[in-house]
Amino acid sequence: MVFQVASEAELGLYPKGAAAPEGRPAAGAPPGDVRSLAADTELSARLTRHAAETNVNALVLEEFDADVERLARDFVSRPLSLMVPEIRTARTEVFRLLEGRQHPRQTRHLYVVAGWLSGLAAHASLDLGHRSAAATHARTVVQCAEISEHSPLRAWARSFQSLAAYWAGEYRRAGDLAQAGQSEGRGPGTGTIKARLLSLEARARAAEGDNHSALRILALAQEARGAAGRDELPGVFTFPEAKQWTYAGTTLLAVGGDEQIRHAISASDRAVELYRAGPEGDRSPGDLHAAHLDLATACLASGEIEGAAAKPSEVFTAEGYTASITIRLRNLAALLGSEPYRGAQSAVDLRAHIHEVTVRPALASNPTEPR
């Protein structure tokens, strides 16, 4: 763009023939030089105006932070059918703002918010059994974490990818992803994420048959719990002690052997105790169900078929199950159908009950996501 402007002398900014102030062309300077300087000045002014433009302010960002905190807390105990539309609404608004203009610091803040909200969408998709959708959302979380350079978000993204890989039966990949995330699980704001990542890795190593590594890493997870700081966000983005005991029970059960089975029973019992003692809003039905099913499986491994039949009673009263609980139930049914359990009447009855409740898809009544 070419700016047609008068010289400063012609505008009367200083007397004609007088010496120009330092940095300014003297009177009678070639018109092209004056026009060039004026154009440069306008460019600086334009950049100043451009840099000042923003479609958010501190209150908007504060409100988004409050929304993320509320949704993360509610996700633990509220039905997914209620959570998914709220998560989608918040994500849509954040994505719309990111298409506009903000200061760089505000843009980074929005990407952090978008990352956490995409994490909630990923978790909802996985719970509903939509692994492909969960993987897409998880990649978005990783991208948001990279752009915002936010270590807690990056570490949580790896923990979720490890979780998804585990339930897809990709145990080595699950362990490797959890291990990769541990370099991010240090420093301010990371809270319990290191304990989560180590617990995920231990469970995955046990599932792939690396029992020595599983037990070693499980011990490191307990150490990390003792050194954990405060989490940046509540609810589903934290790793409560009860959940860690649930993971420990699953890990020890996979390692097997009389001693580890006894430890698995103690760990799962501890998880149930902590969940029941905690506030109702922090009580995760899915994690509580997982602990009960691990207890049933451990009882079977100990030869206590009658005790195993009693453990899932609380699970059977639920209105629906997440995909991971459905998988656990079917695994238990398969175990009941194998030797030496298949002939016992209590095992037959329990297997029939499991079949009855698992023929219903996990949360099939939820209309908010494509199936």
Summary of the structure (lengths in Angstrom):
residues: 371
radius of gyration: 29.3
end to end distance: 54.0
largest distance: 113.1
contacts: 1202
relative contact order: 0.08
helix: 69%
strand: 0%
